[in-house]
Amino acid sequence: MQGTVQVMAFRLFDISLARAEQARMDDVPRDKSSAGGPGRPTREGRARTRAAAGLALTMLALGPLPVTAQQDPDPVRVWLAAGLGAGGSAEVESGLAFTAQLTGQWRRHHAALRTLSLVDFAGFPDSSTDDAVSELSAMYGRWSPTGFGHAAWSVGLGVVSVDGLESEASGASRSTAGLSLGAEASLQSLVLGVAIQGFANLNPLASYVGVTGMLLLGWMP
């Protein structure tokens, strides 16, 4: 951008010199006895020449001109979300779903760090229940703006811990890796919003699905 401004300044300098020369020629009186030969420039012509040259030199001395700031058409969006819903699977009884998520969006990219817990209805709010699932996932996907907020989908890799499997002794806990999936739609303002998210995790121990409603807080231009 600076190089472009400098080139424009040089062009203005050339134009100014050309106009100054034209003004000087227009103001030169002709000597009738010399067959149209040029005479000496008048005082007014010299003044115009000096003014035009001074303007061009001032433009060069100022250097690059400031560029008017423009709004970024693709701003970075970041927010925290917390939600409550329900989920379950055939291996683990259905229960309450708690989720928290850190999300970032830029251009059409969607990245999220999701943590999720499933607790058996019968065990809630007893935290000692043996029938529970916990998940931590890193996810990536795509998003699109809507008239009210955004819609997004994502897929990633998660670490899942499962308690209360029928095939295990009571109190036993096992962990595995799983394929995490998510899809959401939101209604949001600049810093606050709400969303509904469908989630799933496919793993060898206890695959599950569910849905949560979430509250969003962050920067969402």
C-alpha positions as a Markdown table, in Angstrom:
| # | Residue | x | y | z |
|---|---|---|---|---|
| 1 | Met | 0.0 | 0.0 | 0.0 |
| 2 | Gln | 2.9 | 2.4 | 0.8 |
| 3 | Gly | 4.5 | 1.7 | -2.5 |
| 4 | Thr | 1.2 | 2.6 | -4.3 |
| 5 | Val | 0.9 | 5.9 | -2.5 |
| 6 | Gln | 4.5 | 6.8 | -3.4 |
| 7 | Val | 3.9 | 6.1 | -7.0 |
| 8 | Met | 0.8 | 8.3 | -6.9 |
| 9 | Ala | 2.8 | 11.0 | -5.3 |
| 10 | Phe | 5.4 | 10.8 | -8.1 |
| 11 | Arg | 2.6 | 11.0 | -10.7 |
| 12 | Leu | 1.2 | 14.1 | -9.0 |
| 13 | Phe | 4.7 | 15.6 | -9.1 |
| 14 | Asp | 4.9 | 15.0 | -12.9 |
| 15 | Ile | 1.5 | 16.4 | -13.5 |
| 16 | Ser | 2.3 | 19.5 | -11.4 |
| 17 | Leu | 5.5 | 20.1 | -13.3 |
| 18 | Ala | 3.7 | 19.7 | -16.6 |
| 19 | Arg | 1.0 | 22.2 | -15.6 |
| 20 | Ala | 3.6 | 24.6 | -14.3 |
| 21 | Glu | 5.4 | 24.4 | -17.6 |
| 22 | Gln | 2.2 | 25.0 | -19.5 |
| 23 | Ala | 1.4 | 28.0 | -17.3 |
| 24 | Arg | 4.8 | 29.4 | -17.9 |
| 25 | Met | 4.5 | 29.1 | -21.7 |
| 26 | Asp | 1.0 | 30.7 | -21.6 |
| 27 | Asp | 2.4 | 33.7 | -19.7 |
| 28 | Val | 5.5 | 34.2 | -21.8 |
| 29 | Pro | 5.1 | 37.4 | -23.9 |
| 30 | Arg | 6.0 | 37.0 | -27.6 |
| 31 | Asp | 8.5 | 39.4 | -29.1 |
| 32 | Lys | 6.8 | 40.6 | -32.3 |
| 33 | Ser | 10.1 | 41.3 | -34.0 |
| 34 | Ser | 11.6 | 37.8 | -33.4 |
| 35 | Ala | 9.1 | 35.8 | -35.5 |
| 36 | Gly | 7.3 | 34.2 | -32.5 |
| 37 | Gly | 10.5 | 33.5 | -30.5 |
| 38 | Pro | 10.0 | 33.1 | -26.8 |
| 39 | Gly | 10.6 | 36.0 | -24.5 |
| 40 | Arg | 11.2 | 36.2 | -20.8 |
| 41 | Pro | 8.5 | 34.7 | -18.5 |
| 42 | Thr | 6.4 | 37.2 | -16.5 |
| 43 | Arg | 6.4 | 37.5 | -12.7 |
| 44 | Glu | 3.0 | 35.8 | -12.6 |
| 45 | Gly | 4.3 | 32.8 | -14.6 |
| 46 | Arg | 7.3 | 32.3 | -12.3 |
| 47 | Ala | 5.0 | 32.5 | -9.2 |
| 48 | Arg | 2.8 | 29.7 | -10.6 |
| 49 | Thr | 5.8 | 27.6 | -11.3 |
| 50 | Arg | 7.1 | 27.9 | -7.8 |
| 51 | Ala | 3.7 | 27.2 | -6.3 |
| 52 | Ala | 3.2 | 24.0 | -8.3 |
| 53 | Ala | 6.7 | 22.7 | -7.6 |
| 54 | Gly | 6.3 | 23.5 | -3.9 |
| 55 | Leu | 3.0 | 21.5 | -3.8 |
| 56 | Ala | 4.6 | 18.5 | -5.4 |
| 57 | Leu | 7.6 | 18.5 | -3.1 |
| 58 | Thr | 5.3 | 18.8 | -0.1 |
| 59 | Met | 3.5 | 15.7 | -1.2 |
| 60 | Leu | 6.8 | 13.8 | -1.5 |
| 61 | Ala | 7.9 | 15.0 | 1.9 |
| 62 | Leu | 4.8 | 13.8 | 3.6 |
| 63 | Gly | 5.5 | 10.3 | 2.4 |
| 64 | Pro | 2.8 | 7.5 | 2.5 |
| 65 | Leu | -0.7 | 8.8 | 3.2 |
| 66 | Pro | -2.8 | 7.2 | 5.9 |
| 67 | Val | -5.2 | 4.6 | 4.6 |
| 68 | Thr | -8.8 | 4.7 | 5.8 |
| 69 | Ala | -9.5 | 1.7 | 8.0 |
| 70 | Gln | -12.1 | -0.7 | 6.7 |
| 71 | Gln | -14.2 | -3.1 | 8.6 |
| 72 | Asp | -13.0 | -6.7 | 8.5 |
| 73 | Pro | -15.6 | -8.6 | 6.5 |
| 74 | Asp | -14.6 | -11.8 | 8.2 |
| 75 | Pro | -13.9 | -11.0 | 11.9 |
| 76 | Val | -12.8 | -13.6 | 14.4 |
| 77 | Arg | -15.6 | -14.8 | 16.7 |
| 78 | Val | -14.9 | -16.4 | 20.1 |
| 79 | Trp | -17.3 | -17.4 | 22.9 |
| 80 | Leu | -17.8 | -19.7 | 25.8 |
| 81 | Ala | -21.0 | -21.9 | 26.0 |
| 82 | Ala | -22.6 | -23.8 | 28.8 |
| 83 | Gly | -25.6 | -26.1 | 28.4 |
| 84 | Leu | -28.0 | -28.6 | 29.9 |
| 85 | Gly | -29.9 | -31.3 | 28.1 |
| 86 | Ala | -30.3 | -35.1 | 27.8 |
| 87 | Gly | -28.5 | -38.0 | 26.2 |
| 88 | Gly | -27.7 | -41.7 | 26.5 |
| 89 | Ser | -27.1 | -44.9 | 24.8 |
| 90 | Ala | -27.9 | -48.6 | 24.9 |
| 91 | Glu | -24.9 | -49.3 | 27.1 |
| 92 | Val | -25.5 | -46.5 | 29.5 |
| 93 | Glu | -28.9 | -45.5 | 30.7 |
| 94 | Ser | -30.3 | -42.1 | 29.5 |
| 95 | Gly | -29.7 | -39.2 | 31.7 |
| 96 | Leu | -28.9 | -35.5 | 32.1 |
| 97 | Ala | -26.3 | -34.0 | 29.8 |
| 98 | Phe | -24.0 | -31.2 | 30.9 |
| 99 | Thr | -21.8 | -29.5 | 28.4 |
| 100 | Ala | -19.3 | -26.6 | 28.3 |
| 101 | Gln | -17.6 | -25.5 | 25.1 |
| 102 | Leu | -15.0 | -23.0 | 23.9 |
| 103 | Thr | -15.6 | -22.0 | 20.3 |
| 104 | Gly | -13.7 | -20.0 | 17.8 |
| 105 | Gln | -14.8 | -19.0 | 14.2 |
| 106 | Trp | -12.9 | -17.3 | 11.5 |
| 107 | Arg | -13.8 | -17.0 | 7.8 |
| 108 | Arg | -15.9 | -20.2 | 7.5 |
| 109 | His | -13.8 | -22.3 | 9.9 |
| 110 | His | -15.3 | -23.6 | 13.1 |
| 111 | Ala | -13.1 | -25.0 | 16.0 |
| 112 | Ala | -14.3 | -26.1 | 19.4 |
| 113 | Leu | -13.0 | -27.6 | 22.6 |
| 114 | Arg | -15.9 | -29.5 | 24.2 |
| 115 | Thr | -16.4 | -31.2 | 27.5 |
| 116 | Leu | -19.5 | -33.2 | 28.2 |
| 117 | Ser | -21.0 | -35.3 | 31.0 |
| 118 | Leu | -23.9 | -37.7 | 31.1 |
| 119 | Val | -25.4 | -38.6 | 34.4 |
| 120 | Asp | -28.1 | -41.2 | 35.0 |
| 121 | Phe | -31.5 | -39.7 | 35.9 |
| 122 | Ala | -31.8 | -42.1 | 38.8 |
| 123 | Gly | -28.4 | -41.0 | 40.2 |
| 124 | Phe | -28.8 | -37.3 | 39.8 |
| 125 | Pro | -27.9 | -35.3 | 41.9 |
| 126 | Asp | -25.9 | -38.0 | 43.7 |
| 127 | Ser | -22.4 | -37.6 | 42.3 |
| 128 | Ser | -21.4 | -41.0 | 43.5 |
| 129 | Thr | -23.6 | -42.7 | 40.9 |
| 130 | Asp | -21.7 | -45.4 | 38.9 |
| 131 | Asp | -23.7 | -44.8 | 35.7 |
| 132 | Ala | -22.0 | -41.8 | 34.0 |
| 133 | Val | -20.1 | -40.8 | 30.9 |
| 134 | Ser | -17.6 | -38.0 | 30.6 |
| 135 | Glu | -16.0 | -36.7 | 27.4 |
| 136 | Leu | -13.3 | -34.2 | 26.3 |
| 137 | Ser | -13.1 | -33.5 | 22.6 |
| 138 | Ala | -11.2 | -31.2 | 20.1 |
| 139 | Met | -13.4 | -30.6 | 17.1 |
| 140 | Tyr | -13.2 | -28.8 | 13.7 |
| 141 | Gly | -15.9 | -28.0 | 11.2 |
| 142 | Arg | -17.6 | -25.3 | 9.1 |
| 143 | Trp | -20.1 | -22.7 | 9.8 |
| 144 | Ser | -22.5 | -20.4 | 7.9 |
| 145 | Pro | -24.2 | -17.1 | 9.0 |
| 146 | Thr | -28.0 | -17.1 | 9.2 |
| 147 | Gly | -30.4 | -14.2 | 9.5 |
| 148 | Phe | -30.5 | -14.8 | 13.3 |
| 149 | Gly | -27.1 | -16.2 | 14.2 |
| 150 | His | -25.2 | -19.1 | 12.8 |
| 151 | Ala | -25.4 | -22.8 | 11.9 |
| 152 | Ala | -22.4 | -25.1 | 12.2 |
| 153 | Trp | -21.3 | -28.7 | 12.2 |
| 154 | Ser | -18.1 | -30.2 | 13.5 |
| 155 | Val | -16.3 | -33.5 | 13.9 |
| 156 | Gly | -13.3 | -34.4 | 16.1 |
| 157 | Leu | -11.5 | -36.8 | 18.4 |
| 158 | Gly | -12.5 | -37.3 | 22.0 |
| 159 | Val | -11.4 | -39.1 | 25.1 |
| 160 | Val | -14.3 | -40.8 | 26.7 |
| 161 | Ser | -14.5 | -42.3 | 30.3 |
| 162 | Val | -17.4 | -44.6 | 31.0 |
| 163 | Asp | -18.6 | -45.8 | 34.5 |
| 164 | Gly | -21.2 | -48.4 | 35.2 |
| 165 | Leu | -20.9 | -50.7 | 32.2 |
| 166 | Glu | -23.0 | -53.8 | 32.6 |
| 167 | Ser | -20.0 | -55.9 | 31.5 |
| 168 | Glu | -17.8 | -54.4 | 34.2 |
| 169 | Ala | -17.8 | -54.8 | 37.9 |
| 170 | Ser | -19.6 | -52.2 | 39.9 |
| 171 | Gly | -17.6 | -49.0 | 40.2 |
| 172 | Ala | -15.2 | -49.9 | 37.4 |
| 173 | Ser | -14.3 | -47.2 | 34.9 |
| 174 | Arg | -12.9 | -47.5 | 31.5 |
| 175 | Ser | -11.6 | -45.0 | 29.0 |
| 176 | Thr | -11.3 | -45.0 | 25.2 |
| 177 | Ala | -11.0 | -42.8 | 22.2 |
| 178 | Gly | -14.1 | -41.9 | 20.2 |
| 179 | Leu | -15.3 | -39.9 | 17.2 |
| 180 | Ser | -17.1 | -36.8 | 18.4 |
| 181 | Leu | -19.8 | -35.2 | 16.3 |
| 182 | Gly | -21.8 | -31.9 | 16.8 |
| 183 | Ala | -24.3 | -29.8 | 15.0 |
| 184 | Glu | -25.7 | -26.5 | 16.3 |
| 185 | Ala | -27.9 | -23.5 | 15.4 |
| 186 | Ser | -27.8 | -20.2 | 17.4 |
| 187 | Leu | -29.7 | -17.0 | 18.0 |
| 188 | Gln | -27.2 | -14.4 | 19.0 |
| 189 | Ser | -26.3 | -10.7 | 19.5 |
| 190 | Leu | -22.9 | -9.1 | 19.6 |
| 191 | Val | -21.9 | -10.7 | 23.0 |
| 192 | Leu | -24.8 | -12.9 | 24.1 |
| 193 | Gly | -26.7 | -15.7 | 22.5 |
| 194 | Val | -28.5 | -19.0 | 22.9 |
| 195 | Ala | -28.1 | -22.2 | 20.9 |
| 196 | Ile | -29.3 | -25.8 | 20.5 |
| 197 | Gln | -26.7 | -28.5 | 19.9 |
| 198 | Gly | -27.0 | -32.1 | 18.9 |
| 199 | Phe | -24.1 | -34.2 | 20.0 |
| 200 | Ala | -22.8 | -37.8 | 19.5 |
| 201 | Asn | -19.8 | -39.9 | 20.2 |
| 202 | Leu | -18.9 | -43.2 | 18.5 |
| 203 | Asn | -16.6 | -45.3 | 20.6 |
| 204 | Pro | -16.1 | -49.0 | 21.3 |
| 205 | Leu | -17.4 | -48.9 | 24.9 |
| 206 | Ala | -20.6 | -46.8 | 24.9 |
| 207 | Ser | -21.6 | -44.7 | 21.9 |
| 208 | Tyr | -24.2 | -42.1 | 22.8 |
| 209 | Val | -26.3 | -39.3 | 21.4 |
| 210 | Gly | -28.1 | -36.3 | 22.9 |
| 211 | Val | -29.2 | -32.7 | 22.6 |
| 212 | Thr | -28.5 | -29.6 | 24.8 |
| 213 | Gly | -29.6 | -26.0 | 25.0 |
| 214 | Met | -26.7 | -23.6 | 25.6 |
| 215 | Leu | -26.1 | -20.1 | 26.7 |
| 216 | Leu | -23.3 | -18.3 | 24.7 |
| 217 | Leu | -21.2 | -15.4 | 26.0 |
| 218 | Gly | -18.3 | -13.9 | 24.0 |
| 219 | Trp | -17.5 | -11.8 | 21.0 |
| 220 | Met | -19.8 | -12.7 | 18.0 |
| 221 | Pro | -19.9 | -9.8 | 15.5 |
